[in-house]
Amino acid sequence: MAPWPPDSSGVPAVLAASRPGPDSSLAPLIAAAVLPLAAGSDAEAVALAGMLAILSGLLCVLAGLARFGFIAGLLSKPVRYGYMNGIALTVQRWSSVSPACW
């Protein structure tokens, strides 16, 4: 049996997220933003999703350098529940419009 983690340098353990959260809920939002712009092209969808990821990462780095981390503490439970409900409504809307997309 292979050892876990597969990389013994410890880099994945250091870079991995330690807090549980709605990270997997980003996929429907990215799909909702990218699919209409991709016009059916898989290569275009991958390029747009990659560009969105890079721009989001740059924005997060800039916010960190500007010390805007305190804003995350202002998000209450109702705001997070509203976010998750928005994800559910987005998935429901897109799956009812085009079931083939999901």
Backbone as a ProteinNet text record, in pm:
[ID]
protein_1_A
[PRIMARY]
MAPWPPDSSGVPAVLAASRPGPDSSLAPLIAAAVLPLAAGSDAEAVALAGMLAILSGLLCVLAGLARFGFIAGLLSKPVRYGYMNGIALTVQRWSSVSPACW
[TERTIARY]
85.2	0	89.7	50.7	129.2	114.7	221.6	212.6	124.4	63.6	-20.4	37.6	59.9	35.2	138.5	102.4	192.7	322.7	319.4	439.3	496.4	617.4	673.2	735.8	732.2	792.9	708.4	582.1	495.4	431.1	465	409	256.9	198.6	52.2	-13.1	48.4	-9.6	-4.2	98.1	112.2	16.3	-2.2	-84.3	-232.5	-267.8	-407.8	-489.8	-616.4	-706.4	-736.8	-738.4	-763.8	-904.2	-971.4	-1104.3	-1210.6	-1311.6	-1419.9	-1503.1	-1554.7	-1634.8	-1695.5	-1763.9	-1835.6	-1746.2	-1624.9	-1534.4	-1586.9	-1649.6	-1701.3	-1821.2	-1878	-1991.1	-1947	-1818	-1770.3	-1785.4	-1785	-1795	-1921.7	-2040.2	-2158.7	-2152.7	-2093.7	-2082.2	-1987.3	-1877.3	-1783.1	-1848.4	-1919.9	-1988.6	-2093.6	-2167.2	-2270.8	-2209.7	-2089.5	-2024	-1954	-1899.3	-1814.8	-1893.3	-1988.7	-2057.2	-2127.5	-2196.5	-2257.3	-2153	-2037.9	-1933.6	-1856	-1852.7	-1774	-1840.9	-1968.8	-2043.4	-2022.4	-2023.3	-2016	-1876.6	-1775.3	-1637.8	-1574.8	-1532.4	-1469	-1336.9	-1259.2	-1130.5	-1150.4	-1250.8	-1280	-1326.7	-1406.9	-1454.1	-1337.8	-1243.8	-1127.3	-1041.7	-1023	-942.5	-1008.7	-1138.9	-1209.7	-1208	-1226.9	-1223.2	-1083.6	-980.3	-843.6	-816	-864.3	-846.2	-919.4	-1039.9	-1116.4	-1042.6	-982.7	-908.3	-785.5	-713.9	-594.6	-631.7	-733.8	-776.1	-828.7	-901.2	-950.1	-834.1	-734.9	-617.2	-541.5	-526.1	-458.9	-535.9	-667.6	-749.9	-735.2	-729.2	-710.5	-573.9	-470.6	-337.9	-336.7	-396.2	-402.6	-481.1	-591.6	-669.5	-589.8	-511.5	-427.1	-318.5	-257	-153.8	-210.8	-337	-402.2	-463.4	-445	-495.8	-647.7	-714.6	-860.3	-915.7	-835.4	-879.9	-986	-992.2	-1091.4	-1233.9	-1250.4	-1384.1	-1446.9	-1364.9	-1417	-1483	-1434.1	-1493.1	-1629	-1661.7	-1790	-1904	-1871.4	-1975.2	-2039.8	-2165.3	-2236.8	-2294.5	-2350.4	-2411.7	-2524.5	-2613.2	-2717.9	-2662.6	-2551.7	-2491.1	-2438.4	-2373.6	-2321.9	-2435.9	-2544.2	-2659.7	-2721.8	-2728.7	-2779.7	-2694.1	-2562.5	-2470.2	-2497.6	-2512.4	-2538.2	-2674.9	-2774.8	-2905.4	-2897.5	-2817.2	-2795.7	-2732.3	-2638.4	-2577.9	-2685.2	-2770.4	-2875.4	-2969.3	-3006.9	-3095.2	-3026.6	-2897.7	-2823.7	-2818.5	-2789.8	-2786.1	-2923.1	-3026.8	-3162.2	-3199.5	-3166.5	-3200.3	-3129.5	-2999.3	-2922.3	-2959.7	-2993.6	-3030.8	-3168.6	-3256.4	-3388	-3383	-3286.7	-3275.1	-3209	-3099.6	-3025	-2972.2	-3049.3	-3004.9	-2877.6	-2847.3	-2727.5	-2600.5	-2608.9	-2489.6	-2440.5	-2530	-2488.7	-2482
-117.1	0	123.2	224.7	347.4	429.9	497.2	580.5	702.3	748.7	868	976.6	1096	1149.4	1099.1	1096.3	1040.8	1120.5	1249.7	1331.7	1345.6	1297.2	1297.9	1431.4	1530.5	1659.7	1741.3	1707.3	1780.3	1901.9	1931.3	2049.1	2041.1	1926.7	1923.4	1948.2	1899.2	1919.4	2066	2136.9	2278	2363.2	2329.4	2411.2	2376	2265.3	2223.3	2310.8	2327	2405.2	2326.2	2394.1	2324.9	2350.9	2452.8	2485.4	2424.9	2360.7	2312.4	2430.2	2417.5	2526.9	2490.4	2584.3	2557.1	2568.4	2511	2522.6	2450.3	2335.7	2262.3	2331.6	2427.5	2499.6	2601.3	2619.7	2712.5	2657.7	2527.2	2467.5	2509.7	2506.6	2553	2701.6	2782.6	2925	2949	2877.1	2890.5	2843.4	2731.9	2682	2781	2840.9	2937.4	3061.3	3098.5	3215.1	3183	3062.5	3028.5	2969.7	2882.6	2812	2903.9	3008.7	3095.4	3166.5	3195.6	3264.6	3170.3	3041.7	2945.8	2905.9	2925.4	2895.4	2751.6	2657.5	2516.1	2462.2	2543.2	2498.3	2456.5	2331.2	2281.3	2353.2	2375.8	2443.3	2586.1	2652.7	2789.6	2790.8	2691.6	2683.7	2662.3	2576.5	2550.8	2677.5	2746.2	2869.3	2976.8	2992.3	3092.7	3058.7	2931.3	2890.4	2911.8	2883.4	2906.9	3054.8	3138.3	3282.2	3333.4	3281.6	3320.6	3281.1	3163.1	3116.8	3204.4	3238.6	3321.7	3460.8	3520.5	3653.7	3653.6	3549.5	3538.8	3524.6	3445.5	3429.8	3560.3	3634.9	3764.7	3861.6	3858.7	3944.7	3907.5	3777.6	3732.8	3773.9	3765.1	3807.4	3957.2	4035.7	4180.3	4214.9	4144.7	4169.5	4132.5	4027	3988.8	4090.9	4141.4	4242.9	4373	4401.9	4523	4502.5	4383.3	4351.6	4358	4303.7	4300.5	4170.5	4092.2	3965.5	3978.5	4094	4113.7	4109.5	4132.2	4131.9	3992.9	3888.8	3752.4	3726.3	3790.4	3773.9	3840.2	3929.5	3998	3915.5	3807.8	3724.3	3636.7	3658.3	3582.1	3454.1	3370.1	3246.5	3271.7	3367.9	3391.7	3428	3499.8	3533.9	3408.7	3321.9	3197.8	3106.7	3099.9	3019.1	3076.8	3207.7	3271.2	3239.3	3236.2	3199.5	3057.5	2964.7	2825.7	2810.9	2885.6	2881.5	2940.6	3043.1	3098.7	2996.8	2918.7	2811.4	2711.3	2673.4	2575.6	2628.8	2754.9	2813.2	2823.3	2854	2860.1	2723.5	2620.8	2484.7	2445	2475.9	2440.6	2511.2	2638.3	2713.9	2656.9	2633.2	2583.8	2440.7	2359.7	2222.2	2215.6	2312.6	2312.9	2373.2	2462.7	2522.5	2425.6	2365.5	2275.1	2157.9	2050.2	1934	1871.4	1891.6	1831.6	1894.6	2016.2	2083.2	2016	1951.6	1891.4	1746
0	0	0	-76.5	-87	40.1	80	200.5	176.8	282.5	272.2	361.7	321.3	188.4	88.6	-40.5	-140.2	-154.1	-128	-134.8	5.3	27.1	161.6	199.4	109.1	141	237.8	252.1	342.3	278.8	152.6	85.6	74.5	34.2	28.4	163.8	270.6	403.3	444	401.9	437.6	356.4	229.1	140.9	144.5	207.2	208.9	302.8	268.4	353.7	480	591.4	716.5	769	718.4	768.7	677	733.3	648.3	598.5	478.5	425	291.6	231.3	105.4	-17.1	-11.4	-125	-248.5	-230.4	-345.9	-408.4	-339.8	-396.7	-501	-517.9	-619	-760.2	-775.7	-909.4	-982.8	-920.8	-993.4	-1027.9	-941.1	-971.4	-1088.1	-1089.8	-1200.4	-1329.7	-1323	-1442.2	-1490.7	-1398.7	-1437.3	-1502.1	-1461.1	-1519.6	-1651.1	-1662.2	-1776.5	-1893.4	-1866.9	-1975.7	-2076	-2033.5	-2134.6	-2221.9	-2167.8	-2244	-2335.2	-2301.7	-2378.2	-2508.7	-2521	-2644.3	-2691.3	-2598.7	-2634.6	-2657.6	-2651	-2673.1	-2540.6	-2534.4	-2411.7	-2384.4	-2488.3	-2471.4	-2422	-2473.2	-2429.5	-2284.2	-2245	-2106.3	-2010.1	-2047.3	-1962.1	-1951.7	-2064.2	-2062.7	-1976.8	-1989.8	-1910.6	-1761.7	-1728.6	-1587.8	-1530.1	-1608	-1562.8	-1540.3	-1633.6	-1619.1	-1494.9	-1472.2	-1353.8	-1225.6	-1225.3	-1107.4	-1081.9	-1187.7	-1171.4	-1122.8	-1181.9	-1139.8	-996.9	-959	-820.9	-723.4	-760.3	-675.3	-658.1	-767.6	-758.5	-669.8	-682.7	-598.1	-450.6	-421	-282.4	-228.1	-311.7	-268.1	-240.1	-329.5	-307.7	-181.3	-158	-36.4	87.7	79.7	193	220.1	113.2	130.4	186	151.9	201.4	339.9	397.1	531.5	539.8	437.5	437.3	494.7	563.6	619	726	791.2	896.5	841.2	713.1	653.1	661.6	653.1	661.7	796.2	901.1	1033.1	1046.5	954.5	959.9	901.4	832.6	771.4	877.7	901.2	1002.8	941	1027.3	979.1	879.6	902.4	802	664.4	661	531.9	463.7	541.1	482	437.2	514.6	472.8	346.6	338	217.4	96.6	116.6	9.7	-39.1	53.6	15.7	-51.7	-6.3	-71.5	-211.9	-229	-362.7	-456	-403.4	-483	-525.3	-430.9	-461.4	-569	-559.4	-660.7	-796	-797.7	-923.7	-989.9	-911.4	-966.7	-1017.5	-941.3	-982.3	-1112.4	-1123.9	-1245.1	-1366.9	-1353.4	-1468.1	-1505.5	-1408.3	-1442.2	-1504	-1472.1	-1535.5	-1674.4	-1700.9	-1833.2	-1929	-1888.2	-1975.7	-1895.5	-1883.6	-1805.7	-1859.6	-1987.6	-2045.2	-1990	-1936.1	-1882.3	-1756.3	-1681.5	-1555.8	-1574.1
[MASK]
++++++++++++++++++++++++++++++++++++++++++++++++++++++++++++++++++++++++++++++++++++++++++++++++++++++

